[in-house]
Each structure stands twice: as structure tokens, then as C-alpha cells.
Amino acid sequence: METPLIKSFNSESDYLAVKSLKDVKYVLWNETVKIWKIALPVALSLLFQNLNNSSTSIYAGHLGDIEL
């Protein structure tokens, strides 16, 4: 529990200068994976929350005589 949650940043952990198309693809892919590791749970949470609300409304609409 004493270890920090965010690792310290230093210039050695940064990417080297991009000099070729292969380097661009490597950096772009790594950064895309890092972004999706954060964004995917958020997107799935929003999707499932919306599906939950929609399915509740659909189910409740079939219970009574009045259609929603």
C-alpha cells in the first residue's frame, strides 16, 4: 500500500524521437492502446446503463394497457 499509484515520470521513459514511419506506427499504436484501456470501460458502462434504462422502459410499457 505504500507504493504510489502513479509512476513518476522522467525523460528516460519518454519515447525517442520519431525518425521513420515504423516509429510513428509504433508510438501511435502504443498510445491508442493506452487510451482504449481507459476509454473502453467508460464506453461500456454508458452503453449498459442506456440498455438497462431502455429495457426497463420497454418492460414497463408492456405491463399496463397504455403503450409507451
C-alpha positions as CSV (number, residue, x, y, z in Angstrom):
1,M,0.0,0.0,0.0
2,E,3.0,2.3,0.2
3,T,3.7,2.2,-3.5
4,P,2.4,5.2,-5.4
5,L,-0.5,4.6,-7.8
6,I,1.1,6.8,-10.5
7,K,4.6,6.1,-11.5
8,S,7.0,9.0,-11.5
9,F,7.7,10.5,-15.0
10,N,11.2,11.1,-16.1
11,S,12.7,11.9,-19.5
12,E,14.1,8.4,-19.9
13,S,10.6,6.9,-20.0
14,D,9.5,9.1,-22.9
15,Y,9.6,7.9,-26.5
16,L,12.7,8.6,-28.6
17,A,12.5,11.0,-31.5
18,V,10.4,9.6,-34.3
19,K,12.5,9.2,-37.4
20,S,10.6,6.8,-39.6
21,L,7.2,5.6,-40.5
22,K,7.7,2.5,-38.5
23,D,8.4,4.6,-35.4
24,V,5.3,6.6,-36.0
25,K,3.2,3.4,-36.2
26,Y,4.8,2.0,-33.0
27,V,4.1,5.2,-31.0
28,L,0.6,5.6,-32.4
29,W,-0.3,2.0,-31.6
30,N,1.0,2.2,-28.1
31,E,-0.8,5.4,-27.3
32,T,-4.0,4.1,-28.9
33,V,-3.9,1.0,-26.6
34,K,-3.3,3.2,-23.6
35,I,-6.3,5.4,-24.4
36,W,-8.6,2.4,-25.0
37,K,-7.6,0.9,-21.7
38,I,-9.2,4.0,-20.1
39,A,-12.0,4.6,-22.6
40,L,-13.4,1.1,-23.1
41,P,-14.7,0.7,-19.5
42,V,-16.3,4.1,-19.7
43,A,-17.9,3.4,-23.0
44,L,-19.2,0.0,-21.9
45,S,-20.6,1.5,-18.7
46,L,-22.5,4.1,-20.7
47,L,-23.8,1.5,-23.2
48,F,-25.0,-0.9,-20.5
49,Q,-26.6,1.9,-18.5
50,N,-28.5,3.0,-21.6
51,L,-29.6,-0.5,-22.4
52,N,-30.7,-1.0,-18.8
53,N,-32.9,2.1,-18.9
54,S,-34.3,1.2,-22.3
55,S,-35.1,-2.4,-21.3
56,T,-36.8,-1.2,-18.2
57,S,-39.0,1.2,-20.2
58,I,-39.9,-1.5,-22.7
59,Y,-40.8,-3.9,-20.0
60,A,-42.8,-1.4,-18.0
61,G,-44.6,-0.4,-21.2
62,H,-45.9,-3.9,-21.7
63,L,-47.3,-4.2,-18.2
64,G,-50.3,-1.8,-18.5
65,D,-53.0,-1.1,-21.0
66,I,-51.4,2.1,-22.1
67,E,-48.5,1.8,-24.5
68,L,-45.5,4.0,-24.0
